[in-house]
Amino acid sequence: MNSVVCISQVPDTESRIKIAADGKHIDEAGLKFIVSPYDEFALEEAIRLKEGKGGDVTVVTFGPDRSAQALRECLARGATKAMHIKGDSVDADSLGVARVLAAAIRTLPHDIVFFGKQGVGTDNGLVGPMVAELLDVPQVNVVTHLEVGDGKLTAHREIEGAEEIVECSLPAVITAQKGLNEPRYASLKGIMAAKKIPIDTRSVADLGLTDSDVFHQRVTFVGLETPAEKSGGRKIDGADPSAAAQEIIKYIREEAKAL
Amino acid sequence: MPSFPGVDYMLIDSLFSEDELMVRQTVRDFVDEEVLPIIEHANREEKFPFQLLPKMAEMGLFGPTISEYGLPGLDNVAYGLIMQELERGDSGLRSFASVQSGLVMFPIYTYGSKEQKDKWIPKLAAGEKIGCFGLTEPDFGSNPGGMRTYARREGDSWVLNGAKAWITNGSIADVAVVWAKCEGTIRGFLVEKGTPGFTAANHMGKFSLRASVTSQLFFSDCRIPLDNVLPETNGLKYPLSCLTQARYGIAWGALGAAMGVFNTAVEYSKSRIQFGGQPIASHQLVQNKLAWMITEITKGQLLVLQMGRLKDEGKLKPQHVSMGKMNNVNIALECARMARDILGANGISDEYPVIRHMMNLESVKTYEGTHDIHNLIIAEAVTGIPAYNPPMSAKAEKEATERAAAEAAKK
């Protein structure tokens, strides 16, 4: 059972994001980058499959030089191989990224291709489904439970107010939702072993793709803005409770217009 | 709970290798996600957080510098960073790991027989078995050479008599590494839980290291197999070599506690508003405290980093470790007191980690060689004179030891 896990390196979810001078990118200076949290569920599921059934877990990412660190972290947790397609993935739209990953996956043995249900960088949730279409394989998205049998899998997925149970043939694409498993911490032994595994580094051209396949954006960022600063709350003097209550009701009716 | 951003004023991270940083980040995440949410409760209830052990073992935090038995074989800087992050969680948790790795696995691995190693190292690493280290006695702390625990050979057994005090993990340990006077020297013995004549009782009423178990051990005609002596041990330098391991980890660990309280103090001072709508971080007296703290932490970081590199090269001496332990615990305790002060009344509540670290560090200042004794070791290295045991008292002690041994033999 061979798995490919596609991961995205994203700014730490606790980062204070600053917008770069061009108004269309974020300022990466001083940011800490992490493996996108949903990708951790994808990786954990692939490692558990490997532990149960053998085979390889190849972790793949498309991104700049710094993304190699994210691959190392995945190797430390138990992935067995890694491929880094170098490029400015922030300048590709979801389809561009999907084309790169699909081209990479075609070169790798894959019974199941795992993604997080979305990358927390742009939160589009498009790349996994697009890769499934490009590879022409079945996909099950937002998966919370997975059983893999001989040549097929059964996946549970969240739908509005219920759970849907889906069966499909292999190979297939799975996108992982929180709850699929509890990701492990890297072991110290894993960290030491990871540095001995070479990362297979490729360019977009090595995969037979042109810049226009990847960087011709159908969807572009017109601008980025930070959310408006929260204004300080308003204090109401509570010395006279009935007057304070009157004032609160007046606020709810006339200013907040909640009633 | 927000994750810990680290403290790195002088870009010291650039001096660590990629694996050292990954090790630190892994343990840092574990402490943020698993330790900090439960530690105040454990401290308040005076309960060791056993629930953390399976994950700590799975990560490989016990005996991580050993490379046999499938263990990670980390360098000493990576080991130090583990201790730093664990103690940012709690000194008691770091104490558990220090004892398991530095005081139990280290002597068994270094001075034990192959059978002893095969029996204990894998289970101690897996956290399936817990160890403790019995050197200190009720009447012998800074002067362990005066110990009154004796082992005598009787047929196919060693027979142990005596008592040990202030033993981390004592009552929860499956195996105790016990140091006793024996045939004119000091040797280490492995005593298993449940051996007749061996009992343990916890020290009660501790205001420090409350999330860690501290016990007295009693040996009353406790009979153990002859094979349970650590064969390589022969003299006080053997238990002291174990302490050097543990003290090395403490020098790193104390910095973790200092970083924790510093980070809390900075965040608190930036959000606490007094006098004219300004945060107290804008007050010069508060700034002075924060500047002192970050300066001392930074100096401490450079000290332990150099210690770690020397240790990897086999050049680290006990007097180097004394300086690291003495200095870093001292500044960590001062940082905790300053942070307590900056937090005002909130500083005494366990809603914040500061008072817990402050109380813990009072123990850390004393155990594993007191602050003063470490200063005497440093000064001995400088002057050549061992002021902790000058020639006259050494002579008197030798005579007292001989008298006690003669009396023990009569019994």
HADDOCK unambig.tbl for C-alpha pairs under 7 A between the chains (distance, minus, plus):
assign (segid A and resid 185 and name CA) (segid B and resid 26 and name CA) 6.57 0.50 0.50
assign (segid A and resid 185 and name CA) (segid B and resid 59 and name CA) 6.62 0.50 0.50
assign (segid A and resid 186 and name CA) (segid B and resid 26 and name CA) 6.43 0.50 0.50
assign (segid A and resid 186 and name CA) (segid B and resid 59 and name CA) 6.44 0.50 0.50
assign (segid A and resid 187 and name CA) (segid B and resid 58 and name CA) 6.66 0.50 0.50
assign (segid A and resid 187 and name CA) (segid B and resid 59 and name CA) 4.02 0.50 0.50
assign (segid A and resid 187 and name CA) (segid B and resid 60 and name CA) 5.93 0.50 0.50
assign (segid A and resid 188 and name CA) (segid B and resid 23 and name CA) 6.38 0.50 0.50
assign (segid A and resid 188 and name CA) (segid B and resid 59 and name CA) 5.86 0.50 0.50
assign (segid A and resid 188 and name CA) (segid B and resid 60 and name CA) 5.61 0.50 0.50
assign (segid A and resid 188 and name CA) (segid B and resid 72 and name CA) 5.88 0.50 0.50
assign (segid A and resid 189 and name CA) (segid B and resid 60 and name CA) 6.88 0.50 0.50
assign (segid A and resid 189 and name CA) (segid B and resid 71 and name CA) 6.69 0.50 0.50
assign (segid A and resid 189 and name CA) (segid B and resid 72 and name CA) 4.30 0.50 0.50
assign (segid A and resid 191 and name CA) (segid B and resid 19 and name CA) 6.51 0.50 0.50
assign (segid A and resid 192 and name CA) (segid B and resid 19 and name CA) 6.91 0.50 0.50
assign (segid A and resid 192 and name CA) (segid B and resid 72 and name CA) 6.84 0.50 0.50
